[in-house]
């Protein structure tokens, strides 16, 4: 038994360190391509060509990897399936950097999760792991990727367990996910790659009036989060229907992103938009409708097939919306930016607990209650829409029919991570 457990935890260590190294390389590369785009904004005009190259690469070499995070979720539910291809790691790393180099509005979470998942499944195949262990290692890969790319290990551990099903969590991999997220985060920090720090300088006392304002903010954040997920899905569906060949679809999408950027008159909404995110916490200079511009540009970029994650753009959308909302409801701008930052992502991803933990890790324990109020209210009214198409349904929170096979997978996976007797 101890030998079996030893190999399992060796797997956690290997996967977490590998995911941490991959995240560090990715964050380093992302910083440099963002700087290049800032110095040479004319790179935006190469976006259609970059899109065609990305689409061709995935057509030629990507196979199942093109489905991204959904491949990993599917593999966890059906561990005897075809597997998560190891080529997903270099493909998503390269194509995400290419998207950002040419000004596509995308994020980094999807890239980190896919790199961690591909490493985890490669290890599972090498060890010829049973279904139970394969699930655990895949969850470890998700947690290590998420926790290391954002510097939030607690959120990373819970995100991996919560993202599989709307309305519930699986505790099967509680210890491995926490270990994976911590080791991945430590690896990134040991390699000298840092994370941005966002400070909420003033946290007012929580009065009934302020609580009421936070409830209203939660309702409005739900609208924003659902709007992003719905627009992304609609653009994805329409573009695939009218432009079935991915290469042309990406080229047309690149042209549309260029036109949208020019119409906005700024490149502030391209790439990660981290300066805009910083402004939401430090100044009152955020444009009133900045969250709408970032939402539209990101939905266009990802909906037409460019690569990257949704999470950092959702942070920007939420923070800028919170900063705008602060003026409407008379609340501190940085305070509202922080709750919007977390709540809009929670609504779109259907991961409220992970997001509250992220809020605590990023903004401190003093923000725990306000973040929880806005996040839980937003999640409670948001319905079934989300950014992860293969999320299953755990409870009656969302009025979506549940496939019997999915329920059996969920119940079968509830056992503790311990050798079967």
C-alpha positions in Angstrom: 0.0 0.0 0.0 2.7 2.5 0.9 4.5 1.7 -2.3 1.4 2.5 -4.3 0.8 5.7 -2.3 4.4 6.7 -2.8 4.1 6.5 -6.6 0.9 8.5 -6.5 2.5 11.3 -4.6 5.6 11.2 -6.7 3.2 11.8 -9.6 1.8 14.8 -7.8 5.3 16.2 -7.3 6.4 15.6 -10.9 3.2 17.1 -12.4 3.2 20.1 -10.1 6.9 21.0 -10.8 6.4 20.5 -14.5 3.3 22.7 -14.5 5.1 25.3 -12.5 8.0 25.4 -14.9 5.6 25.6 -17.9 3.7 28.4 -16.2 7.0 30.3 -15.5 8.1 30.0 -19.1 4.7 31.1 -20.3 4.5 34.1 -17.9 8.0 35.1 -19.0 7.1 34.8 -22.7 3.8 36.6 -22.1 5.6 39.6 -20.5 7.9 39.9 -23.5 5.3 39.6 -26.2 3.1 42.1 -24.4 6.0 44.5 -24.3 6.6 44.0 -28.1 3.0 44.7 -28.9 3.1 47.8 -26.7 6.2 49.0 -28.5 4.9 48.0 -32.0 1.1 48.3 -32.1 1.2 47.9 -35.8 1.6 44.2 -35.1 -2.2 44.3 -34.8 -2.4 44.2 -38.6 -0.7 40.8 -38.6 -3.5 39.3 -36.5 -5.4 37.7 -39.4 -2.2 36.0 -40.6 -1.5 34.9 -37.0 -5.0 33.5 -36.8 -4.6 31.6 -40.0 -1.3 30.1 -38.8 -2.9 29.1 -35.4 -5.8 27.4 -37.1 -3.6 25.6 -39.6 -1.3 24.4 -36.8 -4.3 22.9 -34.9 -5.7 21.4 -38.0 -2.4 19.8 -38.9 -1.1 18.8 -35.5 -3.8 19.6 -32.9 -6.4 16.9 -33.3 -8.3 16.8 -29.9 -6.1 19.5 -28.4 -8.2 22.2 -30.2 -11.0 21.7 -27.7 -8.8 23.0 -24.9 -10.0 22.8 -21.3 -13.0 20.8 -22.3 -10.7 17.9 -23.4 -9.3 17.7 -19.8 -12.8 17.8 -18.2 -14.1 15.1 -20.5 -11.0 12.9 -19.8 -11.7 13.2 -16.0 -15.2 12.0 -16.5 -14.1 9.2 -18.9 -10.6 8.3 -18.0 -10.6 5.3 -20.4 -11.0 7.8 -23.3 -8.4 8.7 -25.9 -6.4 10.9 -23.5 -5.1 14.4 -23.4 -2.4 14.7 -26.0 1.0 15.9 -24.7 1.4 18.0 -27.8 -1.3 20.2 -26.2 1.5 21.8 -24.1 3.7 23.3 -26.9 0.7 24.0 -29.1 -1.3 26.1 -26.6 1.9 27.8 -25.3 3.0 28.8 -28.8 -0.4 29.8 -30.1 -1.4 31.8 -27.0 1.9 33.8 -27.2 1.2 34.4 -30.9 -2.3 35.6 -30.1 -1.0 38.1 -27.6 1.9 39.2 -29.8 -0.6 40.4 -32.5 -3.0 42.0 -30.1 -5.7 39.4 -29.6 -7.7 40.0 -26.4 -7.2 36.7 -24.4 -6.0 35.5 -21.1 -3.7 32.9 -19.6 -5.7 30.5 -17.4 -6.7 28.2 -20.2 -3.1 27.9 -21.3 -1.8 27.1 -17.8 -4.6 24.5 -17.2 -4.0 22.8 -20.5 -0.3 22.6 -20.0 -0.8 21.1 -16.5 -3.4 18.7 -17.8 -1.3 17.5 -20.7 1.6 16.8 -18.4 -0.6 15.0 -16.0 -2.1 12.7 -18.6 1.3 12.0 -20.1 2.5 10.9 -16.6 -0.6 8.8 -16.2 -0.1 7.0 -19.5 3.6 6.4 -18.7 2.6 4.8 -15.4 -0.3 2.9 -17.0 -2.5 4.3 -14.3 -5.9 3.0 -13.4 -8.9 5.3 -14.0 -9.0 6.5 -10.3 -5.4 7.6 -10.3 -5.6 9.1 -13.7 -8.5 11.3 -12.5 -6.5 12.4 -9.5 -3.4 13.3 -11.5 -5.5 15.3 -14.1 -7.1 17.3 -11.2 -3.6 17.9 -9.9 -2.5 19.2 -13.2 -5.5 21.6 -13.3 -4.8 22.9 -9.8 -1.0 23.2 -10.4 -1.6 25.2 -13.6 -4.2 27.5 -12.2 -2.5 28.1 -8.9 0.9 28.7 -10.4 -0.2 31.1 -13.2 -2.1 33.4 -10.8 -0.1 32.8 -7.6 -3.2 31.7 -5.7 -2.7 28.1 -4.6 -5.8 27.8 -2.4 -8.0 29.0 -5.2 -6.2 26.6 -7.6 -6.8 23.6 -5.4 -10.5 24.3 -5.1 -11.0 25.4 -8.7 -9.8 22.0 -9.9 -12.4 20.2 -7.8 -15.2 22.8 -8.4 -14.9 23.4 -12.1 -16.1 19.9 -13.1 -19.7 20.3 -12.2 -22.0 23.2 -11.7 -23.6 23.2 -8.2 -21.2 20.9 -6.4 -17.7 19.9 -5.6 -15.7 16.7 -5.5 -13.3 16.2 -2.6 -11.6 13.1 -4.1 -8.4 14.9 -4.7 -8.4 17.4 -1.9 -4.8 16.7 -0.6 -3.2 16.1 -4.1 -4.8 19.3 -5.5 -3.6 21.4 -2.6 -0.1 19.9 -2.9 -0.1 20.4 -6.7 -1.2 24.0 -6.4 1.3 24.9 -3.7 4.3 23.1 -5.4 3.4 24.7 -8.7 3.2 28.2 -7.2 6.5 27.6 -5.3 8.2 26.5 -8.5 7.1 29.7 -10.3 8.3 31.9 -7.5 11.6 29.9 -7.1 12.2 30.6 -10.8 11.9 34.3 -10.1 8.6 35.0 -11.9 6.3 37.3 -10.0 2.7 38.2 -10.0 1.0 41.6 -10.1 -0.3 42.9 -6.7 -3.6 44.8 -6.4 -4.2 46.7 -3.2 -7.5 47.8 -1.7 -6.4 50.7 0.3 -9.6 51.3 2.2 -12.1 48.7 3.4 -15.2 50.3 4.9 -17.2 48.8 7.8 -19.9 46.5 6.5 -23.2 48.3 7.3 -26.7 47.2 6.2 -26.6 50.0 3.6 -23.3 48.8 2.2 -24.5 45.2 2.2 -27.5 46.2 0.2 -25.2 47.9 -2.3 -23.1 44.7 -2.5 -26.2 42.6 -3.2 -27.1 45.0 -6.1 -23.5 44.7 -7.3 -23.9 40.9 -7.3 -27.0 41.0 -9.4 -25.3 43.3 -11.9 -22.1 41.2 -12.0 -24.3 38.2 -12.9 -25.6 40.1 -15.9 -22.1 41.0 -17.0 -20.7 37.5 -16.5 -23.6 35.8 -18.3 -23.4 38.4 -21.1 -19.7 37.5 -21.7 -20.4 33.7 -21.7 -23.5 34.1 -24.0 -21.7 36.5 -26.5 -18.7 34.2 -26.6 -20.9 31.2 -27.4 -23.0 33.0 -29.9 -19.9 34.3 -31.8 -18.3 30.8 -31.7 -21.5 29.2 -33.0 -22.2 31.7 -35.8 -18.6 31.9 -37.0 -18.5 28.1 -37.2 -21.7 27.9 -39.1 -20.9 30.6 -41.6 -17.1 29.9 -41.9 -16.7 26.2 -41.3 -13.0 26.1 -42.4 -11.0 27.2 -39.3 -8.3 29.0 -41.3 -10.7 31.4 -43.0 -12.7 31.8 -39.8 -9.6 32.9 -37.9 -8.6 35.3 -40.7 -12.0 36.9 -40.8 -12.0 37.1 -37.0 -8.6 38.8 -37.1 -10.0 41.5 -39.5 -13.0 42.0 -37.2 -10.8 42.5 -34.1 -8.7 45.0 -36.1 -11.8 47.0 -37.1 -13.2 46.8 -33.5 -9.9 48.1 -32.1 -9.7 50.9 -34.6 -13.2 51.9 -33.8 -12.4 52.0 -30.1 -9.4 54.3 -30.8 -7.0 52.6 -28.4 -5.2 49.3 -27.9 -5.9 49.4 -24.2 -8.4 46.5 -24.6 -6.0 44.2 -26.6 -3.9 41.5 -25.0 -4.3 41.1 -21.2 -5.1 44.8 -20.6 -3.1 44.7 -17.3 -2.5 48.5 -17.3 -6.3 49.0 -17.5 -6.7 46.5 -14.6 -4.2 48.4 -12.5 -6.0 51.7 -13.2 -9.2 50.3 -11.8 -7.4 49.9 -8.4 -5.3 53.0 -8.4 -7.1 55.8 -10.3 -10.5 57.1 -11.2 -9.5 57.4 -14.9 -11.1 54.1 -16.1 -13.5 54.9 -18.9 -17.2 54.3 -17.9 -17.8 51.7 -20.6 -14.4 50.1 -20.5 -15.9 46.8 -19.3 -18.1 46.6 -22.4 -15.2 47.2 -24.8 -13.1 44.5 -23.2 -16.0 42.1 -23.1 -16.7 42.6 -26.8 -13.1 42.4 -27.9 -12.4 39.2 -25.9 -15.6 37.5 -27.1 -14.5 38.3 -30.7 -11.0 37.1 -30.2 -11.9 33.8 -28.6 -15.1 33.2 -30.5 -13.2 33.2 -33.8 -10.7 30.6 -32.7 -7.7 32.5 -31.3 -6.0 30.8 -28.3 -5.7 31.9 -24.7 -7.9 31.9 -21.6 -10.9 33.8 -20.5 -10.1 34.5 -16.9 -7.7 37.5 -17.0 -10.1 39.3 -19.4 -12.9 38.5 -17.0 -10.8 40.0 -14.2 -10.4 43.2 -16.3 -14.1 43.2 -17.2 -15.1 42.7 -13.6 -12.7 45.2 -12.1 -13.5 48.0 -14.6 -17.2 47.3 -14.1 -16.8 47.5 -10.4 -14.9 50.8 -10.7 -17.7 52.2 -12.9 -20.3 50.9 -10.5 -18.6 52.6 -7.5 -19.6 56.0 -8.9 -23.2 54.9 -9.4 -23.7 53.5 -5.9 -21.2 55.8 -3.9 -18.7 53.2 -2.8 -14.8 53.2 -2.8 -13.6 52.5 -6.4 -10.8 50.0 -5.5 -13.2 48.2 -3.1 -15.8 47.7 -5.8 -13.1 46.9 -8.4 -12.0 44.0 -6.2 -15.4 42.5 -5.7 -16.2 42.9 -9.5 -12.8 41.4 -10.3 -13.8 38.2 -8.5 -17.6 38.0 -9.0 -17.7 38.3 -12.8 -15.2 35.5 -13.1 -17.1 33.4 -10.6 -20.4 33.8 -12.6 -18.8 33.0 -15.9 -16.9 30.0 -14.6 -19.5 28.7 -12.1 -16.8 28.4 -9.4 -17.9 30.6 -6.5 -15.9 29.0 -3.7 -12.6 29.0 -5.6 -13.2 32.6 -6.5 -13.9 33.7 -2.9 -10.6 32.0 -1.8 -8.9 33.8 -4.7 -10.3 37.1 -3.4 -8.8 36.4 0.0 -5.4 35.4 -1.4 -5.2 38.5 -3.6 -6.9 41.2 -1.5 -6.6 40.0 2.1 -9.0 38.5 4.7 -10.6 41.9 5.2 -12.3 41.5 1.8 -13.6 38.0 2.4 -17.2 39.0 3.4 -17.8 41.6 0.7 -16.3 39.3 -2.0 -18.5 36.5 -0.8 -21.7 38.5 -0.8 -21.2 39.7 -4.4 -19.9 36.4 -5.6 -22.6 34.2 -4.0 -25.5 36.5 -5.1 -24.1 36.7 -8.6 -23.7 32.9 -8.8 -27.1 32.2 -7.3 -29.0 34.2 -10.0 -26.7 33.4 -13.0 -28.4 30.3 -14.4 -26.7 27.6 -16.5 -24.5 29.6 -18.8 -20.8 29.3 -18.4 -17.5 29.4 -20.3 -16.8 25.7 -19.9 -19.0 23.8 -22.2 -18.3 20.4 -20.7 -19.1 21.3 -17.1 -21.7 18.8 -15.8 -24.6 19.5 -13.5 -24.4 18.4 -9.9 -27.5 19.8 -8.3 -30.9 21.4 -9.0 -29.3 24.9 -8.9 -29.4 25.0 -12.7 -32.5 23.8 -14.7 -30.5 21.7 -17.1 -31.2 18.0 -17.6 -28.6 15.7 -16.3 -27.3 12.7 -18.3 -27.5 9.4 -16.3 -24.0 8.5 -17.3 -22.7 11.8 -16.0 -24.4 11.1 -12.6 -22.8 7.7 -12.4 -19.4 9.1 -13.1 -19.9 11.7 -10.4 -21.0 9.1 -7.8 -18.3 6.6 -8.8 -15.6 9.2 -8.2 -16.6 10.1 -4.6 -14.3 7.6 -3.0 -11.3 8.8 -1.1 -7.9 8.8 -2.7 -6.7 5.6 -1.1 -5.8 2.1 -2.5 -8.8 0.0 -3.1 -9.0 -2.9 -0.8 
